[in-house]
């Protein structure tokens, strides 16, 4: 699934596919699903517990998904330099996580009852 998200006033293409968790692991050495669970735990009550929320997870997931959409983007730190400190987190976090979530939804309903 591909979507363009406005990040700090800049239109940035993102792509989420079945390979996203593998690319995330290759880039970070971490498990995407465990990291997303920790984000979910930090925001369970509806309010984000910033002591437990790791914004770097969102930044790295955003980079992996942006790199999938455009393999020619800059390296991670240089790519982050294109944005202001709060453009990705909290600015575009909701849209990035929504794109990932939407990519996990089945495209068709099961016909089996």
C-alpha positions, 0 to 999 in steps of 0.5 A, a space after each residue: 500500500 502506498 500513500 503520500 503523507 504531508 510531513 512538515 509541509 513536504 509531500 513524502 511518499 510512504 509504502 507499506 508491504 509484506 516486506 516492511 517488517 523484514 526491512 525494519 529488522 534489517 535496518 534496526 536489528 529489532 522486531 517491528 511487531 514488538 516495537 509497535 506493541 510497546 508504542 501501543 502499550 505506551 498509549 493505551 489509556 488514550 493519552 501517550 505516556 511519553 516516559 514509555 513512548 519511543 519516538 525513534 521507533 516511529 522515525 525509523 519505521 517512517 524512514 523504512 516506509 519512505 525508503 520502500 516508496 523511494 529507494 533514492 532518498 538520503 541515508 537515515 540521519 540525512 533524511 531526518 535532517 530534511 524535517 523539523 524536530 517535531 514533524 515526524 513525531 508527533 506530527 505525522 505519527 498518526 498517519 504513518 501508523 494508520 498506513 501501516 495498520 491499513 496495510 495489514 487489513 485483508 483486502 477481501 472478506 473470508 467467504 468461509 462461515 
